[in-house]
Each structure stands twice: as structure tokens, then as C-alpha cells.
Amino acid sequence: MRVTNSPASRKRRMRMIKAAKGFRLRRSKLYRYAADAVDHGRQYAYRDRKTKKRNYRTLWQARINAAARAGGITYSRFMEGLKAAECSLDRKIIADLAATDSAAFTALIELAQGALKTKASKAPAPAPATAKK
């Protein structure tokens, strides 16, 4: 007599069918198609958890850039000034301030511009260029 381990097999298959709940047509009813659909869905979920982080960082940069330009400074100079001022706020918080609290963001712009001025005054004078033949 052949032993099929039927209860464990059925449990494994039903777990896959339940994971495919909400899928359309045979992808939610038949094991073979449900297994493929769930596997693909899990691959997309794994990939897109990484992609989501990139997308949010891009969104934060766009928001900061828009608010910074409205304040008269570019994104790269603004971030350079914050780094020079040793401001430890990350882009997520800065973007939130840009969207919700314009007074605080204006203070950050002034902080960055002040740090850029002191940075420029501390920089050594460039060496004179020598003519090459």
C-alpha cells in the first residue's frame, strides 16, 4: 500500500490556496496556478520593499528642492550648507518640514546659507595657475 501523507499535503496545498485569496479566476482556486501566482507575488513584494525606499528618497529630494528653490537656494547647496552646519536631520524630516512647517524650513535655509558663508571664508585661496607649453 502506498502512503501519501495526505493530511500534510492537503494542509500545504490549502495554505497556498488561502494565500492566493483575492486573485482572479483559476489563480485563486487551483493549486498549480495559485502556487505560481503566490510565488510571483512574493518575488514582487521582496523586490518592491527595496524599490519603495528609493522612491521615497526621490520624493523627499523633490520636495526639499521645490521648497529650497522657493527660498532662493538650490537643493545641492542647501544640503551642503546643512552638512557644513552639522545639522543631523535626515531628508525625510526635512521634507516633512518643507511640506508642513514653512517657518522651520526657512530657519533651516538661513542656517545652511550662514554655514556656506563661513565655509567660504575659511576656504584657502586657490593656487595661481601656471601656463603650460
N, C-alpha and C positions, 0 to 999 in steps of 0.2 A: 504494500500500500504506500502511495506517495504522500508525503507530508508537505503541506503548502504554507504552513504558518499563517493561516487565513486571518485571524484577528489582527495581527500586527500589520499585515499587508493592507487590509481594509482601513485600518486606522491611518496608515501613512497616506493612502490614496484620498481618504476623506479630508485629511488635513490640507492636502493640496487643493482639493475642490473648494474647501472653505476659504482658502487664501485667494482663490480666483473669484470670490463673490463680487458682483458688480461688473464683471466682464460680460461681453455680449456674446450671444449665440452659443456655439459649442465650446467656446473657451471657458465658460463657467459651468458646463455640465459634464463634459467628457474628460477623463483623466489625462489622456495623451495631450490634448490641446491645452488643457488647464496647466499642466506641468510646464509646457513650453512658454505659455503666456506669463506665468508667475516668475519663471527663471529670467525671462527678458525684462520684466518689470523690476525685479530686484537688481539686475545689472544697471538699468537706467537710474534707479534710486541711488545706488552706490556712486555712479559717475556724477550725478547731479547734486549730490551733497557737496562734492568738491566744487562744482561749477557755481553753485549758489554763493559760495564765499567770494569768488571772483566777481560775480555780477553785483553783489552788494558793495564791494570795494569800488567798482567802477561808478556805481550810483552815488556813493559818498563823495568821490572825487568830482563828479559833475556838479553836485550841489554846492560843494565848497568853492569850486571855480566860479560858478554863477554869482554866489554871494560875494566872493572876494573881488571879482571884477566890478560889481556894483559899488564896492568900497574903494575902487581905484587901484587895485593891485592884482597881479596875475596869480594863478594857483601856485606855480613853482616858486615864485618869490615869497609868497605868503608862507608856504611850508618851510622854505629856507629860513625865513625870519623866525618862525616858531621854534625851529631846531636850534637856531642861534640863541634864542631866549631861553632855551632849555625847558620848553613847555612840554609836559608829558601827556597831553591829551591826544587820543587817537582819532583817526578820521571819522569813525562812527559818531563819537561825541561831538566833534567839530561840526559835522554835517547836521546833526540834530540841533545844535545851537544856531547854525545858519538858517535852518528852516523855522525854528520856533522862537528864538530869542535874539532879535537883531541887535539889541543894545550890548549883549555879551559878545556877540560876534564882532561888533565894531571895536570893542575893547581889545579883542584878540588881534584885529587888524592893526590897531595902534601899537600893540606890544610887538608885533612882528616888524612893523616899519621902524620902530625905535631900535630894535635889535639889529636890523640891517644897517642902520646908520652907524651904530657903534662898531659893527663888524667892519664896515668900510673904512672908518677912521683908524682902526687898529691894523689894517692890512698894510704890509710893507710896499714901498714904491716899486713899480716894475723896473727890471734892469734895462738899460738902454740897448736898443737893437744894434747889432754890428752888421755892417754891409759885407755881403759875401760876393766874391768874384766868380 
